[in-house]
Amino acid sequence: MENLNDLRAFVLVAQHRSFTKAGALLGVSASALSHTIKNLEVRLKTTLLNRTTRSTSTTEAGEQLYQQLLPLLGDIDQCVSDLSHFRDTLQGRLRINANDHAFIFVLWEKFQRFIETYPEVELELISDHKFVDIVAEGFDAGIRLGSDVAKDMIAVKISDEMQMCVVGSPDYFAKYGMPQHPDDLANHRCIRFRLPTLGGIMAWEFKMHDGKMHKIQPQSNLIGGSSRLMNHACLNGQGLNWTPKDSVAKELNSGELIEVLADYAISYEGYHLYYPNRRQGSPLFRALVDVLKV
């Protein structure tokens, strides 16, 4: 029977397409990990990975093994975590993928309560704006707006609706004036956001008085890929920013930012925790859902 640790090492390399990244997660050097995988290939009499100086990828056989091992190793981890039922406190590890807004402005207090309630659980929160395959990337669950959740996943609503707003600094409005209608934004500097998954520029959406949605393609010479960067640029008078209102609540209250076009503000379905159905029966996962759900 093969060494389970060697199979886990292979899965990590295949998952991250990198000996260096996988080695960092395992706490071993890339060369030592490469030696482990090479010995595994010798024992299996099969090449699992294609190696070049610039990249690492799975062979056809390696990809098949990776796809088969990934859920099996997850199930083993789940079985070990389920033993928490026989202990006084939950133990185990959870990896959650979401964006900065969800973690920091919407759900942080709930995660903090989970951390304090279950101190023996290792909670890894990975912030990412792009959409990821949580199973392939080794996450236990993801957090996205309800409309963005894959249909084959179990989804639990964990926040109220997300209200958007257009904001600018007092200095900006003193120089350029305030828009009164979404179409007026064509004459304003609107900081643009580069979508990480598809690479396009995110459109700004508004709810008109007749109930219909109205999209605006923002125009400016500044493009950002980080909500924090865009907010910083807005605070410094570089343009208007279209952002979740709770992410700038402090600045609105202090007067550092001013909201415009509030009558046209749109709201989106709240955040959902989503995960594959094999996680549903875990005591550890049930505890997470109980803390996060609304």
C-alpha positions in Angstrom: 0.0 0.0 0.0 1.3 3.5 -0.9 2.4 6.0 1.8 -0.6 8.3 2.4 1.8 11.2 3.1 3.4 10.8 -0.3 0.0 10.8 -2.0 -1.0 14.0 -0.1 2.3 15.5 -1.3 1.5 14.6 -4.9 -2.0 16.1 -4.6 -0.6 19.4 -3.3 2.0 19.6 -6.2 -0.7 18.8 -8.7 -3.1 21.3 -7.1 -0.6 24.2 -7.0 1.4 23.3 -10.1 4.5 24.1 -8.1 7.0 22.2 -6.0 7.9 25.4 -4.3 4.4 26.3 -3.2 3.5 22.8 -2.2 6.8 22.5 -0.3 6.0 25.7 1.6 2.7 24.3 2.7 4.3 21.0 3.8 7.2 22.7 5.5 9.8 20.9 3.3 12.2 22.1 0.5 11.2 21.9 -3.1 14.1 19.6 -3.8 13.1 17.2 -1.0 9.5 17.2 -2.3 10.7 16.5 -5.8 12.6 13.6 -4.5 9.5 12.2 -2.7 7.4 12.5 -5.9 10.1 10.9 -8.0 10.3 7.9 -5.7 6.5 7.7 -5.8 6.6 7.6 -9.6 9.3 4.9 -9.5 7.2 2.7 -7.2 4.1 3.2 -9.4 6.1 2.8 -12.6 4.2 5.8 -14.0 5.2 9.4 -14.7 2.8 11.6 -12.8 4.2 15.1 -13.5 5.7 16.9 -16.4 8.6 19.1 -15.1 10.3 22.0 -16.9 12.4 24.8 -15.5 9.4 27.1 -15.6 6.3 24.9 -14.9 4.9 21.8 -13.5 1.8 20.0 -14.8 0.2 16.6 -14.5 0.5 13.9 -17.1 -2.6 12.2 -18.3 -2.1 9.5 -15.7 -1.2 12.1 -13.1 -4.3 14.1 -13.7 -6.5 10.9 -13.4 -4.8 10.0 -10.1 -5.1 13.6 -8.8 -8.9 13.8 -9.6 -9.5 10.5 -7.9 -7.3 11.2 -4.8 -8.6 14.7 -4.1 -12.1 13.7 -2.9 -10.8 10.6 -1.2 -8.2 12.5 0.9 -10.9 15.0 1.7 -13.1 12.2 3.0 -10.3 10.9 5.2 -9.8 14.4 6.7 -13.6 14.6 7.2 -13.7 11.2 9.0 -10.9 12.4 11.4 -12.7 15.7 12.0 -16.0 13.9 12.7 -14.3 12.3 15.7 -14.8 15.7 17.4 -18.3 14.4 18.3 -16.6 12.2 20.9 -14.5 15.0 22.3 -15.4 18.0 24.5 -14.4 20.5 21.7 -14.3 20.6 17.9 -10.9 20.1 16.2 -9.8 20.1 12.6 -9.0 22.5 9.8 -11.2 24.6 7.5 -10.1 26.5 4.4 -12.5 29.2 3.2 -12.3 31.3 0.1 -14.0 34.7 -0.2 -13.2 38.3 -1.1 -11.9 41.1 1.2 -15.3 42.7 1.4 -17.0 39.5 2.7 -14.3 38.8 5.2 -13.6 42.2 6.5 -16.8 44.3 6.3 -19.6 41.7 6.4 -18.6 38.5 8.2 -15.6 39.3 10.4 -17.5 39.4 13.7 -19.0 36.0 12.9 -15.6 34.5 12.1 -14.2 36.0 15.2 -16.9 34.4 17.3 -16.2 31.1 15.6 -12.5 31.4 16.4 -13.1 32.2 20.1 -15.7 29.4 20.4 -13.6 26.7 18.8 -10.0 27.6 19.6 -8.7 24.1 18.5 -10.0 24.6 14.9 -7.4 25.9 12.4 -9.3 28.4 10.3 -7.6 29.5 7.0 -9.3 32.4 5.3 -8.0 33.1 1.8 -9.1 36.3 0.1 -9.5 36.2 -3.7 -11.6 38.4 -6.0 -11.6 35.9 -8.9 -13.9 32.9 -9.0 -12.2 29.6 -8.0 -13.1 25.9 -8.2 -13.1 25.3 -4.4 -12.9 21.6 -4.8 -9.9 21.6 -7.2 -8.2 24.3 -5.2 -8.6 22.4 -1.9 -11.0 24.6 -0.1 -13.7 23.3 2.2 -16.1 26.1 1.2 -16.4 29.4 -0.6 -18.3 32.6 0.0 -19.9 34.5 -2.9 -23.0 36.5 -3.7 -26.0 34.2 -4.1 -26.3 34.7 -7.9 -22.6 33.7 -8.3 -22.8 30.3 -6.6 -22.5 27.2 -8.8 -25.8 25.3 -9.0 -24.2 21.9 -8.0 -23.2 23.3 -4.6 -25.2 23.5 -1.4 -25.6 27.1 -0.5 -26.6 28.8 2.8 -27.4 32.5 3.0 -25.0 34.2 5.5 -25.6 37.9 5.1 -28.3 40.5 4.2 -28.4 42.2 0.9 -25.4 44.1 -0.3 -26.2 47.8 -1.1 -24.0 49.6 -3.6 -23.2 53.3 -3.6 -21.3 55.9 -5.7 -18.9 58.0 -3.5 -16.4 60.8 -4.0 -14.3 63.1 -1.9 -15.3 66.7 -1.1 -12.3 67.9 -3.1 -13.4 66.0 -6.1 -16.9 67.4 -6.0 -15.7 70.9 -5.4 -13.7 70.6 -8.7 -16.1 68.6 -10.9 -19.6 69.0 -9.3 -22.1 66.3 -8.4 -23.9 64.0 -10.9 -27.6 64.1 -10.6 -28.4 61.1 -12.9 -26.4 57.9 -13.7 -26.0 59.2 -17.3 -24.1 62.2 -15.9 -21.3 59.9 -15.0 -20.1 60.1 -18.6 -18.7 63.5 -17.7 -17.0 62.3 -14.5 -13.8 60.4 -13.7 -15.1 57.0 -12.6 -12.4 54.7 -11.2 -12.6 51.4 -13.1 -12.2 47.9 -11.7 -10.5 45.2 -13.7 -12.4 41.9 -13.2 -9.9 39.2 -12.2 -11.6 36.2 -13.8 -12.4 37.4 -17.3 -10.2 40.5 -17.4 -12.9 42.9 -18.5 -13.9 46.2 -16.8 -16.8 45.9 -14.3 -19.9 47.9 -15.3 -21.7 50.1 -12.8 -25.3 49.1 -12.3 -28.2 51.3 -11.1 -31.9 50.7 -10.4 -34.0 53.3 -12.2 -37.2 54.7 -11.0 -39.2 52.4 -13.3 -37.5 49.4 -11.6 -35.3 48.5 -14.5 -31.5 48.0 -14.2 -29.3 50.6 -16.0 -25.6 49.8 -16.7 -22.9 52.4 -17.1 -19.4 51.7 -18.5 -17.2 53.8 -16.3 -14.6 56.1 -17.9 -11.3 57.3 -16.4 -7.6 56.9 -16.8 -7.3 54.9 -13.6 -8.0 51.2 -13.4 -7.6 49.2 -10.2 -7.7 45.5 -9.3 -8.1 46.0 -5.6 -11.1 47.4 -3.7 -8.7 48.9 -1.1 -6.6 50.6 -3.7 -9.7 52.1 -5.4 -11.1 53.4 -2.1 -7.7 55.0 -1.4 -7.7 56.7 -4.8 -11.2 57.9 -4.2 -10.3 59.4 -0.8 -7.5 61.2 -2.5 -9.7 62.9 -5.0 -8.8 60.8 -8.0 -12.4 60.0 -9.0 -15.7 58.4 -8.1 -15.9 54.9 -6.8 -18.8 52.4 -7.1 -18.5 50.2 -4.0 -20.5 48.3 -1.3 -21.8 50.9 1.1 -20.7 49.2 4.2 -17.1 49.2 3.0 -17.1 53.0 3.1 -19.5 53.6 6.1 -16.7 55.0 8.3 -15.6 57.5 5.6 -19.2 58.5 4.9 -19.9 59.1 8.6 -16.7 61.2 9.0 -17.4 63.2 5.8 -14.2 62.0 4.1 -16.5 60.7 1.3 -19.9 61.8 0.1 -22.5 59.6 -1.5 -24.3 60.7 -4.7 -27.0 59.1 -6.8 -28.5 57.4 -3.7 -32.0 57.3 -5.3 -30.6 55.0 -8.0 -28.6 52.7 -5.7 -28.9 49.0 -6.4 -28.8 46.1 -3.9 -27.7 42.5 -4.6 -28.5 39.2 -3.1 -26.5 38.6 0.1 -23.5 36.4 0.5 -23.8 32.6 0.6 -21.6 30.0 2.0 -21.3 27.2 -0.6 -19.8 23.7 -0.4 -20.0 20.2 -1.9 -22.7 18.0 -0.3 -20.1 15.6 1.2 -19.3 18.3 3.8 -22.9 18.6 5.0 -22.8 15.9 7.8 -19.6 17.1 9.4 -20.0 18.4 13.0 -17.2 20.9 12.3 -19.0 22.1 9.2 -22.3 22.3 10.9 -20.7 24.5 13.6 -19.4 26.8 11.0 -22.8 27.1 9.3 -24.6 27.7 12.6 -22.3 30.6 13.3 -22.4 32.2 9.8 -26.1 31.7 8.8 -28.6 34.6 9.1 
